[in-house]
Each structure stands twice: as structure tokens, then as C-alpha cells.
């Protein structure tokens, strides 16, 4: 079955950086579009970014120029490099398979605060 395990979250000051990872198993990672979504406290799920099988990348306007999605098919791992973090980026971040609303992991909490 699909299993996705996110890691790399934590507490960071505004302007700081974090890199999230998502290790995938139970499906063919290299042929799957992969997504990052997030849920801020008290809010709904928000699409952040996705990457297609050819490495094409797409970003929400709110993170464009600050976040970079990438994948390592040899390691079945998805990444999200987050720079210039803002308090509005505070959320639980999930990776998802195939669609923003697709199967996702347990999430990793990112808190941006001074």
C-alpha cells in the first residue's frame, strides 16, 4: 500500500530555511506526480507545489521564488527546500501522491516564529 513519510519540520525564525523530505514506498515513485500540500492552524488544506514525472515544477503564488520542489527517483524521495520563511508558512506539511487530495503521509510541522 502507499506509504509516505515526511520529515524535516521544526521551529525556525522568520527568514530562515528548512528542507522537508518525503520517503515513498508501496508504489512506483518515478511514474507518479508528487505534491506538497499544507494545513495551517484552523484552515483547510492548501496546495503548495507539485512536480511531474519529467521534473516540471509548479508553485502556488504564495511560495513562488522561495520554495523549491525536487525529487530523487533513485531514492524514492521528494523534497521541498523552503527559504525566506514567513510566519504565514506555519503549517503541517504533507506530501501527496498523484493529486493534491491524494494519499498523503502523517505530515511534518513547520513553525515559523521568533
N, C-alpha and C positions, 0 to 999 in steps of 0.2 A: 504494500500500500504506500501511497505518497507520504513521505516524511520530510519535513522541512524544519531545520533547527537554526534559529537566529542567535547571534551573539555580537558583542562589541558595544552594547549600550553602556550608559553610565551618566555621571554628572559632569558637566563641562560648563565653563564660563562663556558668556556671550563673546563671539568672535573666535571661539575655539574650533577644534576639529575632532571628528570621530570617524572610524571606519567600521561599518557593520558588515558582518558575514552571514551567509545562509548556506548551510550544507544540505544538499538534497540527496534523497535516496528513494528507491521504490518506483522510479520511472526513468525514462531516457531524458536526462537533463539537456543534452546537446540539441535535441529537437524540440525543446519547449521554450515558448516565450516566457519570460520571467518578469515579475512585477515586485516593486516595493510599494506598500501602502502604509498609512499611519492613522492612528486614532488618538487625538488629543483628549485630555480630560473633559468629559461631559459633551463630547462632539462625536459625529459619525465618522465612518471610515473615509479616508481621503487618499486618492491615488497620488503617488509621488513621482514614480518613474517606471519605465519598463524598457526591456531590451529584447530584440528579436533574435532569431537563430543566426543571423548574419552579423550580429553586433551592432545593428542600428539602435540608436538610443532616443528616448523621448522623455520629456520632463514637464512637470507642472510649472506654470509661470512662477509660482512662489519659491521654487528651488532652483530654477534655471540659472546657470552661471556659478552656483555654489555647490551643488551636488553632482557627483559623477557615478553612474552605474556601470558595472563591468561584470564579466563572467569569465570563469576559468573552467572550460568544459572537461579538461583533464582531471580536475579535482571536484567536479560536480558542485561547484561553489559560485554563489552570486555575491557581489559586493556592492556597498554603497559608501562612497567616500563623501563625507559631509564637511564642508569648510564654511567659515564665516557664519557659524551657527547663531541663531537668534532665539529669543525666548519663545517665539511662536512655533519653533520647531520642536518644542517639548511634546512628546507623544510616545506611545508604544508603536514601534516599527515592526511590520510583518513583511516577510517575503511570501509571494503567492505564485502558484503555477497556472499558467495559461490565460489568466484574466485577473483583473483587479479583485474580483469577487471569488476567485478560485480557491482551492485548498491552500491553507496557509499554516505557518507554524504557531508557536506559542507566543512569539514576539519578544522584543528586547526594548527595555525602557530607556529612552533618551531624555535627560533633564538638562535644560539649558538655563542656568541661573548663576547669579553672582553671590 
